[in-house]
Each structure stands twice: as C-alpha cells, then as structure tokens.
Amino acid sequence: MEETDHQQDQQRARGQLRELYGRHWPTLMRALGELPANEKERLSGPFLMDVFPEYFQAPKKLLVVGQQTRGWGQAWKVPPDEDPIEYLMGIYSGFHLAEDYLPTPFWGCAWQLSRKLNPTGPNYGYLWTNLFKFDQDARGPGGSIKKLSCEGFPVLPDEVKITAPDVVVILTGPSNYYWLKAIFPGLRFEQIDDFPALSRLIDSHGRLPEKSFRAYHPNYILRMPGEERERYYGRLLQALCDL
C-alpha cells in the first residue's frame, strides 16, 4: 500500500510539473523564436524536471539547485511527432541523477548531501533542478539568456512548491546573487558563522522551506586549501541537520 501511495505522489507531482511547463511553453517558444538562429543553436534546453517515486519515500526530501546544465536536449530539435515537454522530462528521468555519469564536484556534493540527510534512504531520494534552464555552449549562459530563462520561463518557485522539499540547497557563485534574488524577490541571506557565502536563506513569502541554504558551487570549494575545504563541507552538512 505504501508503494502505491508513493507512486500516486509521483504521478500527481509529475502531472503538475507537466502542466506548469505547458503553461509557460508558448511564451518561452516566442522568446526563443526571436533569437538569431546561430545564437539559438548554441543553447541547450530548456531543462525540465521529472520526479521519482523514491523521492517521496525519503524521510527528508532534498532539492539541490545548481546553476545550469553542461549540454542537454534542445526542444527545437525534437521530432515533430513527439511532445517536446515529455521528451525533455524523459531526458531528466533517464539521466538518473548522474548515477552512470563521470564523477564531478557537483554530483559528488549532491549525493553526499542526500546521504547525510537520509543515510539509510532510497536511491533517487532527492531531486535536482537549476537556476537557469539553458546552458550556452555547454557553459554558463550570458546575461541575455539568463534574463530570457528567468523572465520567459519563471518556473523555479513552482518547481519547489510542487516537489515540496524539506530541505533546499542552492549551489551557486556570487555572480548569480542578482538572479537568485530576481527569482525569489525579498529573499534574505543569513550568513552561517564565519563561513563565506554559506548562508541560510530566509524567504518571508514562504516559497522556500525553513531549511534552505546557499553555498559555494562545488567547483569553487575544491579550489580551497584542503583543511578549509573540509571545514566548509562539514559546516554545510551540519547546517542541514541543525534546524
């Protein structure tokens, strides 16, 4: 019976995500259609989430928010007889949270956070999304594409609402503070101890759960001296369980 309930939760959330993306799709496609063809070809995306039933089994549901992908599908190259939203959501579910992907700092961090919260929990017991729904040349997008993503496809707050995580961890560099605050107007950063850029996120509008944090992107953390890096990671892991 419990498994059936989790599957029902998955189908409910998946349907709501599907509706969310469909609602914003026409506006996004119009905005993309205004881009020069050579600029649009440099983009991947949009990045769309899916959900796993195991996520709803986790005692503490975790959502990890990255910056952008490093290459993904392209909606404008989906065969005409396929639904582009279903196609892109299928890329997400088939990726299996990078289970078979070459290890990277981001994915090492994401899995470590998940196991800290749920040491005996299921695989796929967390979800991942991104601030920006496009990458550009498999790297961070320029300012105009960030604007297009945040204003033409403003889905991140609703992704959080639909998936209802207990904990949110946003891994991003200071250069994206502006966009994080644009996506969540009124968001406040409460620094944790003396750790730079390790903050509890205070959202007076209730769009983020109480246990929401912002930390350096793992690529930057790896550049820290060894002892400093271990202290930073340790404090982040501790913060997840403090509240």
Summary of the structure (lengths in Angstrom):
residues: 243
radius of gyration: 17.7
end to end distance: 31.6
largest distance: 54.5
contacts: 722
relative contact order: 0.15
helix: 50%
strand: 14%
